[in-house]
């Protein structure tokens, strides 16, 4: 599957057939710090990914007024 990571931007190819959580751990991304998007929709950490999926991993950014 194609995985596009943001911040820093890069693209990697990995095998499918794993959960979102498993993918994030393999990529060295702390699962609580990322949003995973497939076909424009957020997916949960328990969701199983397939080899033809195109995934985007975005960092969770929070902030607000002081």
Protein Blocks (a to p, Z undefined) as FASTA:
>chain_A
ZZddehiaddddddehiafklmmmmnopafklcccdeehiacdfklccdfkbccdddddd
ddddZZ
